[in-house]
Amino acid sequence: MTLKRTLTVTLAASLLFMGTSAEQPKAATTKKTYYIDPATKPIDPLIRKYTTYNAKTRNHYTMRSYLERLEKEGGGTLVLKKGTYLSPLRVGIPSNTTVILEDGVIIKKTSETGTSKISATTSVFDLVAPSVLRLNKKMSKYNGTKNARIIGKGNAQIDLNGFSRGSAFAIAHNQNLYIGGITVRNQKGSHAMELDATKNATIENMKFVDATMIANTGPNESINLDTPDPITKGFPWKWSAQDGTPNSDITIRNNVFSNINVAIGTHQYTENRLHTNIRIENNLIEKTKDYAISMMNWKNPTVINNTIRDVHRADGKAMTILGRGIIGGTIRYNTFENADRAIQMQPFQSDGYAPIYNSFTETEKQYMQQNTAKDVQLNRIVLFTKLNEYTYATAERYDFVPY
């Protein structure tokens, strides 16, 4: 072989090798999956030396340590295996993280920490990075945890255990959130799920059962939609910047609410910060102690194909759907059974903010008539038009029609 030909072949081979190397796909980063059970110890050995680490806090510190590890690794999955986990203290959920509660998991809210150095917190899961909780940072807008999922399998449960003002989920400043398949029981006051300042969330296939009210503390919804506001104190957790961020694009579907206070609602507002595109569909709501659905300062909600029954309170004024400051939206194809009142809309004002009023097109009012009511005491749609005036002269009234 001539020198010239040898150089040509060598150069061609070199170019082919270089080209092949450049075209190789980068190895995909595989996020880890960790499994724990009630006997698992924290993955961080330093935590096991904490003076606050004991039998009553072990499950908390174990979950916390694995979630901190997932935050450092950029996300992944934490699987809780069957058993009962004590939860005296909150844990933070970082971005790109999935938490799976296997069938038979019970997370039990507890009040005892086994030490005087720390007191129990009200929430179980805070949808914020563990580092934010540890370093006392604050989140704003939708800049907190993103792409988080909490999934229950089979009969996975969070038992709030009658803990006063306890919450299963404290949610704010999130994007792309999914929570599904979990039974939340024994709420006492407050909200089983505090859902604030979040963009794009789905809550589905949940069960909220057996809640009790605390007198003079509000409607105590199972799912409360609110804004972090220093005036209303709608989201009192310290890791929020209290910037009034509303919710946007929230879907609540295929859930069961039974023997609870209010299923889904908002009962205070931040001026000019409307919750938009809230979708409530295919839920069963039964045995409420107050309103079933209570909307406030919402724009373009969709409430369709829900079954709402056994809605009563002592004064006979519990509505299946109450709206205050609602701008547009679609409310149709729902079934109301055995309730005090059907649908009522009214203006509202609180906390020194400007009053909020309802506004519907004629088409939206016609949609509202396309609901089915049976054994409802006030079996009509009533739209009050003046603030704090609830008279025949200040109301529009509509009957339901077949569809």
URWOCOR-V335727 format. One record per residue. N is the residue number from 1. RES is the residue in three letters. PHI is phi in radians with two decimals (999 if undefined). Layout:
{{N & RES & PHI} {N & RES & PHI}}
//
This chain:
{{1 & MET & 999} {2 & THR & -1.23} {3 & LEU & -1.05} {4 & LYS & -1.09} {5 & ARG & -1.17} {6 & THR & -1.07} {7 & LEU & -1.12} {8 & THR & -1.12} {9 & VAL & -1.12} {10 & THR & -1.09} {11 & LEU & -1.13} {12 & ALA & -1.10} {13 & ALA & -1.11} {14 & SER & -1.11} {15 & LEU & -1.12} {16 & LEU & -1.08} {17 & PHE & -1.10} {18 & MET & -1.10} {19 & GLY & -1.13} {20 & THR & -1.10} {21 & SER & -1.10} {22 & ALA & -1.15} {23 & GLU & -1.55} {24 & GLN & -1.15} {25 & PRO & -1.17} {26 & LYS & -1.20} {27 & ALA & -1.09} {28 & ALA & -1.17} {29 & THR & -1.41} {30 & THR & -1.55} {31 & LYS & -1.37} {32 & LYS & -1.42} {33 & THR & -2.08} {34 & TYR & -1.98} {35 & TYR & -2.08} {36 & ILE & -2.34} {37 & ASP & -2.33} {38 & PRO & -1.04} {39 & ALA & -1.64} {40 & THR & -1.17} {41 & LYS & -1.65} {42 & PRO & -0.97} {43 & ILE & -1.23} {44 & ASP & -1.59} {45 & PRO & -1.09} {46 & LEU & -1.10} {47 & ILE & -1.09} {48 & ARG & -1.14} {49 & LYS & -1.67} {50 & TYR & -1.03} {51 & THR & -1.22} {52 & THR & -1.64} {53 & TYR & -1.49} {54 & ASN & -2.69} {55 & ALA & -1.08} {56 & LYS & -1.50} {57 & THR & -1.95} {58 & ARG & -1.00} {59 & ASN & -1.08} {60 & HIS & -1.06} {61 & TYR & -1.16} {62 & THR & -1.15} {63 & MET & -1.04} {64 & ARG & -1.05} {65 & SER & -1.13} {66 & TYR & -1.26} {67 & LEU & -1.21} {68 & GLU & -1.13} {69 & ARG & -1.13} {70 & LEU & -1.13} {71 & GLU & -1.07} {72 & LYS & -1.10} {73 & GLU & -1.58} {74 & GLY & 1.43} {75 & GLY & 2.04} {76 & GLY & 2.62} {77 & THR & -2.29} {78 & LEU & -2.06} {79 & VAL & -1.90} {80 & LEU & -1.65} {81 & LYS & -1.43} {82 & LYS & -0.87} {83 & GLY & 2.53} {84 & THR & -1.82} {85 & TYR & -2.00} {86 & LEU & -1.46} {87 & SER & -2.28} {88 & PRO & -1.40} {89 & LEU & -2.31} {90 & ARG & -1.22} {91 & VAL & -2.24} {92 & GLY & -1.63} {93 & ILE & -1.94} {94 & PRO & -1.46} {95 & SER & -1.13} {96 & ASN & 1.02} {97 & THR & -2.13} {98 & THR & -2.00} {99 & VAL & -1.97} {100 & ILE & -1.99} {101 & LEU & -1.76} {102 & GLU & -1.24} {103 & ASP & -0.95} {104 & GLY & 1.65} {105 & VAL & -1.35} {106 & ILE & -2.21} {107 & ILE & -1.70} {108 & LYS & -1.87} {109 & LYS & -1.22} {110 & THR & -2.24} {111 & SER & -1.84} {112 & GLU & -1.77} {113 & THR & -1.85} {114 & GLY & 1.28} {115 & THR & -2.74} {116 & SER & -1.50} {117 & LYS & -1.35} {118 & ILE & -2.40} {119 & SER & -1.91} {120 & ALA & -1.09} {121 & THR & -1.73} {122 & THR & -1.39} {123 & SER & -1.80} {124 & VAL & -1.64} {125 & PHE & -1.94} {126 & ASP & -1.78} {127 & LEU & -1.46} {128 & VAL & -2.71} {129 & ALA & -1.07} {130 & PRO & -0.96} {131 & SER & -1.14} {132 & VAL & -1.14} {133 & LEU & -1.15} {134 & ARG & -1.19} {135 & LEU & -1.76} {136 & ASN & 1.01} {137 & LYS & -1.45} {138 & LYS & -2.24} {139 & MET & -1.78} {140 & SER & -2.48} {141 & LYS & 0.79} {142 & TYR & -1.99} {143 & ASN & -1.74} {144 & GLY & -1.62} {145 & THR & -1.10} {146 & LYS & -2.21} {147 & ASN & 1.03} {148 & ALA & -1.80} {149 & ARG & -2.39} {150 & ILE & -2.20} {151 & ILE & -2.19} {152 & GLY & -1.83} {153 & LYS & -1.94} {154 & GLY & 0.99} {155 & ASN & -1.82} {156 & ALA & -1.10} {157 & GLN & -2.37} {158 & ILE & -2.04} {159 & ASP & -1.74} {160 & LEU & -1.28} {161 & ASN & 1.09} {162 & GLY & 1.17} {163 & PHE & -1.15} {164 & SER & -1.06} {165 & ARG & 1.13} {166 & GLY & -1.39} {167 & SER & -2.29} {168 & ALA & -1.30} {169 & PHE & -2.37} {170 & ALA & -1.95} {171 & ILE & -2.14} {172 & ALA & -2.84} {173 & HIS & 1.08} {174 & ASN & -1.90} {175 & GLN & -2.38} {176 & ASN & 0.99} {177 & LEU & -1.91} {178 & TYR & -2.32} {179 & ILE & -2.34} {180 & GLY & -2.78} {181 & GLY & 1.39} {182 & ILE & -2.07} {183 & THR & -1.63} {184 & VAL & -1.97} {185 & ARG & -2.26} {186 & ASN & 1.11} {187 & GLN & -1.18} {188 & LYS & -2.24} {189 & GLY & 1.22} {190 & SER & 0.88} {191 & HIS & -2.43} {192 & ALA & -1.10} {193 & MET & -2.29} {194 & GLU & -1.66} {195 & LEU & -2.05} {196 & ASP & -2.30} {197 & ALA & 0.85} {198 & THR & -2.23} {199 & LYS & -2.06} {200 & ASN & 1.23} {201 & ALA & -2.39} {202 & THR & -2.20} {203 & ILE & -2.09} {204 & GLU & -2.56} {205 & ASN & 0.98} {206 & MET & -1.70} {207 & LYS & -2.25} {208 & PHE & -2.04} {209 & VAL & -2.36} {210 & ASP & 1.06} {211 & ALA & -1.86} {212 & THR & -2.20} {213 & MET & -1.53} {214 & ILE & -1.94} {215 & ALA & -0.97} {216 & ASN & 1.11} {217 & THR & -2.12} {218 & GLY & 1.72} {219 & PRO & -1.22} {220 & ASN & 1.01} {221 & GLU & -1.12} {222 & SER & -1.21} {223 & ILE & -2.08} {224 & ASN & -1.86} {225 & LEU & -1.83} {226 & ASP & -2.57} {227 & THR & -2.14} {228 & PRO & -1.26} {229 & ASP & -2.44} {230 & PRO & -1.17} {231 & ILE & -1.40} {232 & THR & -1.44} {233 & LYS & 1.00} {234 & GLY & -1.15} {235 & PHE & -2.37} {236 & PRO & -1.42} {237 & TRP & -1.15} {238 & LYS & -1.23} {239 & TRP & -1.46} {240 & SER & -1.71} {241 & ALA & -1.33} {242 & GLN & 0.99} {243 & ASP & -1.78} {244 & GLY & 1.30} {245 & THR & -1.14} {246 & PRO & -1.57} {247 & ASN & -1.55} {248 & SER & -2.56} {249 & ASP & 1.03} {250 & ILE & -1.96} {251 & THR & -2.02} {252 & ILE & -2.16} {253 & ARG & -2.51} {254 & ASN & 1.02} {255 & ASN & -1.88} {256 & VAL & -2.07} {257 & PHE & -2.13} {258 & SER & -2.44} {259 & ASN & 0.99} {260 & ILE & -2.19} {261 & ASN & -1.49} {262 & VAL & -2.15} {263 & ALA & -1.26} {264 & ILE & -2.40} {265 & GLY & 3.14} {266 & THR & -2.27} {267 & HIS & -2.25} {268 & GLN & -2.70} {269 & TYR & -2.61} {270 & THR & -1.90} {271 & GLU & -1.02} {272 & ASN & 1.13} {273 & ARG & -2.13} {274 & LEU & -1.51} {275 & HIS & -1.31} {276 & THR & -2.07} {277 & ASN & 0.98} {278 & ILE & -1.54} {279 & ARG & -2.04} {280 & ILE & -2.13} {281 & GLU & -2.56} {282 & ASN & 1.03} {283 & ASN & -1.76} {284 & LEU & -1.85} {285 & ILE & -2.15} {286 & GLU & -2.54} {287 & LYS & 1.04} {288 & THR & -1.56} {289 & LYS & -1.70} {290 & ASP & -2.67} {291 & TYR & -0.99} {292 & ALA & -1.46} {293 & ILE & -2.18} {294 & SER & -2.21} {295 & MET & -1.69} {296 & MET & -2.63} {297 & ASN & 1.02} {298 & TRP & -1.91} {299 & LYS & -2.08} {300 & ASN & 0.99} {301 & PRO & -1.31} {302 & THR & -2.18} {303 & VAL & -2.23} {304 & ILE & -2.43} {305 & ASN & 1.04} {306 & ASN & -1.74} {307 & THR & -1.86} {308 & ILE & -2.21} {309 & ARG & -2.55} {310 & ASP & 1.02} {311 & VAL & -1.97} {312 & HIS & -2.56} {313 & ARG & -2.55} {314 & ALA & -1.06} {315 & ASP & -1.51} {316 & GLY & 1.26} {317 & LYS & -2.08} {318 & ALA & -1.41} {319 & MET & -1.71} {320 & THR & -1.20} {321 & ILE & -2.40} {322 & LEU & -2.03} {323 & GLY & -2.23} {324 & ARG & -2.38} {325 & GLY & 1.27} {326 & ILE & -1.76} {327 & ILE & -1.90} {328 & GLY & 1.20} {329 & GLY & 2.03} {330 & THR & -2.18} {331 & ILE & -2.22} {332 & ARG & -2.74} {333 & TYR & 1.10} {334 & ASN & -1.68} {335 & THR & -2.06} {336 & PHE & -1.97} {337 & GLU & -2.39} {338 & ASN & 0.94} {339 & ALA & -2.45} {340 & ASP & -1.22} {341 & ARG & -2.43} {342 & ALA & -1.53} {343 & ILE & -1.99} {344 & GLN & -2.39} {345 & MET & -2.13} {346 & GLN & -2.72} {347 & PRO & -1.20} {348 & PHE & -2.73} {349 & GLN & -2.63} {350 & SER & -2.80} {351 & ASP & 1.01} {352 & GLY & 1.38} {353 & TYR & -1.40} {354 & ALA & -1.10} {355 & PRO & -1.05} {356 & ILE & -2.04} {357 & TYR & -2.20} {358 & ASN & -1.58} {359 & SER & -2.56} {360 & PHE & -2.30} {361 & THR & -1.33} {362 & GLU & -1.07} {363 & THR & -1.10} {364 & GLU & -1.15} {365 & LYS & -1.19} {366 & GLN & -1.13} {367 & TYR & -1.02} {368 & MET & -1.08} {369 & GLN & -1.31} {370 & GLN & -1.59} {371 & ASN & -2.24} {372 & THR & -1.94} {373 & ALA & -2.20} {374 & LYS & -2.42} {375 & ASP & 0.98} {376 & VAL & -1.93} {377 & GLN & -1.09} {378 & LEU & -1.82} {379 & ASN & -1.64} {380 & ARG & -2.60} {381 & ILE & -1.69} {382 & VAL & -2.14} {383 & LEU & -2.01} {384 & PHE & -1.36} {385 & THR & -1.97} {386 & LYS & -2.07} {387 & LEU & -1.10} {388 & ASN & 1.08} {389 & GLU & -2.12} {390 & TYR & -1.99} {391 & THR & -2.17} {392 & TYR & -1.06} {393 & ALA & -1.29} {394 & THR & -1.83} {395 & ALA & -2.34} {396 & GLU & -1.70} {397 & ARG & -2.25} {398 & TYR & -2.40} {399 & ASP & -1.59} {400 & PHE & -1.33} {401 & VAL & -2.24} {402 & PRO & -1.09} {403 & TYR & -2.47}}
//
